[in-house]
Amino acid sequence: MSQINRVLLAEPSQEHRERIKYLLELDPIFEVVAETDCGRDAISLTDSLKPELALVAVELHDMKGTQTIQEMKKMNPQMLVVLQAESADVEYFFEALKSGAQGYLFKSLHPASFHEYLRSLLIEDATLPRELGYQILKQFVTENIPHGEEPLLSVMETAVLRYLCRGFNIEEIADRLVIPDNAVKLILNDILFKLKLKSRTELVTYASDKGIFMSKASSKKRNRSVWIK
């Protein structure tokens, strides 16, 4: 029999909490043991109950979700945390990872996909299905690029790309940006997807052509701003 994973819900909307509880109760590996609409209560409940999983909203009644997650992880470092958002926000996504979250979900995600995502985080050796990963990535891309415009790179994406062009590997980039290794890989895949490129070699060439990365010699001849949102 699979291990039962106790779940803490930190979400200001009671309607959404009820929807999540109903969904999770359909699977015997989940047990919702507590719920709250406040960050301070979520921190206290984490300390007393030590749940295996917490779902935290971007905004709670008294605190931001990322701040809440930071404090929750101090109380229970082994707990998996997923930040829940109304829509895609790349910068907030990486703030969530920095604060200690292991996942990021949209509240609008189909219930089956929502459930599958949580299982992929909790079950050892389970991987996120490619179709679901693409669905989540596509939301980030489409909601952050104005219709009809060429995709722009965010501040974080530009930073990763610069380090890549300077010859840093995944671990070195992660260390300098203080984010997990898998976050760097996700950023690079996101950039490739946005720009419709197939390899990191093409990405470096693109960066050079756009002035995101320039040699010292060329930088003296050209003075242009980096492409960011």
C-alpha positions in Angstrom: 0.0 0.0 0.0 1.3 3.5 -0.9 2.4 5.8 1.9 -0.3 8.3 2.9 0.9 11.9 2.4 -0.6 14.5 4.7 -1.5 17.7 3.0 -1.7 21.3 4.3 -3.7 23.8 2.2 -2.9 27.5 2.5 -5.4 29.2 0.3 -7.6 32.4 0.9 -10.5 31.1 -1.2 -12.7 28.6 0.6 -14.2 27.5 -2.6 -10.8 26.6 -4.1 -9.9 24.8 -0.9 -13.0 22.7 -1.1 -12.3 21.9 -4.7 -8.7 20.7 -3.9 -9.9 18.7 -0.9 -12.5 16.9 -3.0 -9.9 16.1 -5.7 -7.3 14.8 -3.3 -9.7 12.7 -1.3 -10.3 10.6 -4.4 -6.7 9.3 -4.1 -5.8 7.2 -1.0 -2.2 8.5 -1.0 -3.4 12.0 0.0 -5.0 13.1 3.3 -5.8 16.8 3.9 -5.0 17.3 7.5 -5.3 21.1 7.8 -6.3 24.2 5.9 -6.0 27.9 6.5 -6.3 31.2 4.7 -3.4 32.9 6.6 0.4 32.6 6.3 1.1 32.7 10.0 -1.4 29.9 10.7 0.2 27.8 7.8 3.6 28.2 9.5 2.3 27.2 12.9 0.5 24.2 11.4 3.6 23.1 9.5 5.5 23.1 12.8 2.9 21.1 14.7 1.7 18.7 12.1 4.8 18.2 9.9 2.8 17.4 6.7 4.5 15.8 3.7 3.0 18.3 1.2 1.8 21.9 1.3 -0.2 23.8 -1.3 0.3 27.5 -0.9 -1.4 30.4 -2.7 0.6 33.3 -4.2 -1.3 35.7 -1.9 -2.7 34.8 1.6 -4.7 37.2 3.8 -1.7 38.3 5.9 1.5 37.3 3.9 2.8 36.6 0.5 3.1 33.0 -0.5 6.8 33.0 -1.0 7.4 34.6 2.4 5.1 31.9 3.9 7.0 29.1 2.2 10.3 30.3 3.5 9.1 30.2 7.0 7.3 26.9 6.5 10.5 25.2 5.2 12.4 26.3 8.3 9.8 24.4 10.4 9.8 21.3 8.1 12.6 21.2 5.6 11.6 17.8 4.1 8.1 19.0 3.2 7.3 19.4 -0.5 5.7 22.7 -1.3 3.7 23.7 -4.4 2.9 27.4 -5.0 -0.5 27.9 -6.6 -1.2 30.9 -8.9 -4.0 32.3 -10.9 -1.9 32.7 -14.0 1.6 32.4 -15.3 4.3 34.7 -13.9 7.9 33.6 -14.7 9.5 35.9 -12.2 7.2 34.7 -9.4 7.9 31.1 -10.4 11.6 31.5 -9.8 10.9 33.4 -6.6 8.9 30.4 -5.5 11.9 28.1 -6.2 14.2 30.4 -4.3 11.9 30.3 -1.3 12.0 26.5 -1.2 9.0 25.4 -3.3 9.4 22.3 -5.4 6.5 23.1 -7.8 4.3 25.7 -9.3 0.7 25.1 -10.4 -2.1 27.1 -12.0 -5.5 27.0 -10.3 -7.0 26.8 -13.8 -5.2 23.5 -14.6 -7.5 20.6 -15.4 -8.1 18.5 -12.3 -6.6 15.4 -13.8 -3.4 17.2 -14.7 -3.4 18.9 -11.3 -3.6 15.5 -9.6 -1.0 13.9 -11.9 1.4 16.7 -11.2 1.2 16.2 -7.5 1.7 12.5 -7.8 4.8 13.1 -9.9 6.3 15.1 -7.1 5.5 12.7 -4.3 6.1 9.3 -5.8 9.7 8.2 -5.9 11.2 8.0 -9.4 7.9 9.2 -11.0 8.4 11.8 -13.7 6.2 14.6 -15.0 4.5 13.4 -18.2 5.9 15.3 -21.2 2.4 16.4 -22.3 1.7 17.9 -18.9 5.1 19.6 -18.8 4.4 21.1 -22.2 1.0 22.3 -21.1 2.4 24.1 -18.1 5.3 25.6 -20.1 3.0 26.7 -22.9 0.9 28.7 -20.4 4.0 30.5 -19.2 5.0 31.3 -22.8 1.7 32.4 -24.1 0.7 34.5 -21.1 4.0 36.4 -21.0 4.3 37.3 -24.7 2.1 40.0 -26.3 0.2 38.7 -29.3 2.0 39.2 -32.6 5.3 40.3 -30.9 8.7 38.5 -30.9 9.2 36.8 -27.6 11.3 38.7 -25.1 13.6 37.3 -22.4 13.0 37.9 -18.8 15.7 39.2 -16.4 16.3 35.7 -15.1 16.4 34.1 -18.6 18.9 36.8 -19.7 21.1 36.1 -16.7 21.1 32.4 -17.4 21.8 32.9 -21.1 24.8 35.2 -20.3 26.4 32.7 -18.0 25.8 29.9 -20.6 27.6 32.1 -23.2 30.5 32.5 -20.8 30.9 28.8 -20.6 29.4 28.0 -17.2 27.8 24.6 -16.8 24.4 24.0 -15.2 25.7 23.6 -11.6 27.8 26.7 -11.9 24.9 28.8 -13.2 22.6 27.5 -10.4 25.2 28.4 -7.8 25.7 32.0 -9.0 21.9 32.7 -9.3 21.1 30.8 -6.1 18.5 28.6 -7.7 18.2 24.8 -8.1 19.9 23.0 -10.9 16.6 21.8 -12.3 15.4 25.4 -12.4 18.3 26.3 -14.7 17.5 23.4 -17.0 13.9 24.5 -17.1 14.9 28.1 -17.9 17.1 26.9 -20.8 14.3 24.7 -22.2 11.9 27.6 -21.8 14.2 29.9 -23.8 14.6 27.3 -26.5 10.9 26.9 -26.7 10.2 30.6 -26.8 12.8 31.3 -29.5 12.1 28.1 -31.5 15.7 27.0 -31.3 16.9 23.4 -31.2 20.2 23.4 -29.3 22.3 25.4 -26.9 24.7 26.1 -29.7 22.0 27.9 -31.6 21.1 29.7 -28.4 24.6 31.0 -28.0 24.6 32.2 -31.6 21.3 33.9 -31.1 22.6 35.6 -28.0 25.6 36.9 -29.8 23.5 38.2 -32.7 21.1 40.0 -30.4 23.8 41.6 -28.3 22.8 39.7 -25.1 26.3 38.3 -25.0 29.3 40.1 -26.6 33.0 39.7 -26.5 35.1 42.5 -24.9 36.2 43.7 -28.4 32.7 44.0 -29.7 31.3 45.6 -26.6 33.6 48.6 -27.1 32.1 49.2 -30.5 28.4 48.7 -29.5 26.5 50.0 -26.5 23.0 48.6 -26.5 20.6 47.6 -23.8 19.9 44.0 -22.9 16.6 42.6 -24.1 14.4 42.2 -21.0 10.8 42.5 -19.9 
